[in-house]
C-alpha cells in the first residue's frame, strides 16, 4: 500500500509495502514501486530526504551502478533492494498520548526523525531476524541504515556458487593427501567451521551477506562422499593384497601388508643383519636318494 508519509498537505508520499521471504521475515525493501504513471519510493528514503531538506528532484535511482541518490547522500541498492541491517529492539518509543499531552521527556524528539505507528504486537507485526516486531520498526531500520550508511549488501549468486565450490574442493583435496582418516575428519570440520567464520566475518565487518547454507551443505556432502570413497578404496585394496599374496606369504605377513601397504616397496632397505649358513653332512646324497 502507498500512504502519505505525513498527514495530507505534507511534502511527499512514501511506500509502506514490505515483502516477506521464504523464511517469513522481512529482510529488504524494494527501491520503488510503479503505480500508474508514478513511482513511489520507500517511506525511509522520503523521511531522510525531508530530514536533509533535499528537494524531490534531487532524489533519484541510478540503475547503471545501482545507487539511490538523496542529494549528496548515496545509498547502495545494487540489486534493486534495500537490505536491512536490523538493530533489534534498539529504537526508543514514546506514547502518542504523551506527545499530545506534552509530557514527553525534554528533547526526546529534538533533531530526530519520528516514525508514527502501532507498537502493540497485537496490531501490526512482521517477521524479522529478531522475531516478530512492530511493522513500524522496518521503516525505522531503513532510516537508521541510510543515515549511518551501513545497509547490508547481498552477495551475488555467482559469489555464493564460488564460495560453495571452493569449500567442496578443499575437502576433496584434503582426502587426496592420503593421511589418516582421523586427520581427514578433523580437517573437514576445520574447513566447515572456516567457511562459517568467513561468512560471519564478511557479515559483521563488511556488511556482506553471503549464503552460508550452500558452503556448509556442499562441504558436508563432499566430506561424506570422500569418506565413503576412501573406505571403499581401502577395502578393495585389502582384498587385492590378500588375493595376490595369500598363496605365497604367511598369514602374519599378509596381515602386515594389509595393515601397511607401504611395505610393498621395490626400493629395498639397508639393514645390519647376521646371516647363518648351515649344511647337513651327506645332504646331497641323501636328497638324491
Secondary structure by P-SEA (a helix, b strand, c coil): cccccccccccbbbbcbbbbccccccccccccccccccccccaaaaaaaaaacccccccccccccbbbbcccbbbbccccccccccccccbbbbbaaaaaaccccccccccccccccccccccbbbbcccccccaaaaaaaaaaaaaacccbbbbcaaaaaaaaaaaaaaaaaaaaccccaaaaaaaaaaaaaaaaaaaaaaaaaccccccaaaaaaaaaaaaaaaaaaaaaaaaaaaaaaaaaccccccaaaaaaaaacccccccbbbbbbbbbbbbbccaaaaaaac
